[in-house]
């Protein structure tokens, strides 16, 4: 689920030259200095671009062939109680969050991205960075970008060349479109059904169920 950006860039026929010895900390300082010079209009445009980029990433995640299999690992069942740390499938939480985002449940998506990021998912941390950036929440966006590039000790952080490649891919998609499908009506209806079951809250914290997993499996197989 996590190492396919090179394939995406290759499909887009864009060449990204890796940078050697890149100082990610220095790059972050340059980003912060650039942010301090932004005008309000630039900030609005930046937020809009972050939202577009987040939708691209979510559609990419949701269209992965094993997306439904990962969500099935966190789905509720007759012998399953509350989701525990040991049972958490990180990619399942990431896919579920992306589905929630694409079907109009951003607060619920944030909850599940945070679960995945807390378990070490850099992809989820990047989604949270874009999510907060799209809301104009710069401080929180910077926090998750720092988590992405520095604070997850169990995996190797992406270097600046990787992040540059992701930016190039996002610009290519904005200009040329992207073949990954958005959720269908049937799949979207399953999410709304779960949302209606959420007690006293607009945030979906309950596990997905087998019915939603079945619709997601149909969605990924129809391509």
Secondary structure, 3 states (H helix, E strand, C coil): CCCCHHHHHHHCCCCCCCCCCCCHHHHHHHHHHHHHCCCHHHHHHHHHHHHHHHHHHHHHHHCCCCHHHHHHCCCCCCCCCCCCHHHCCHHHHHHHHHHHHHCCCHHHHHHHHHHHHHCCCHHHHHHHHHHHHHCCCHHHHHHHHHHHHHHCCCCCCCCHHHHHHHHHHHHHHHHHCCCCCCCCHHHHHHHHHHHHHCCCCCCCCCCCCHHHHHHHHHHHHCC
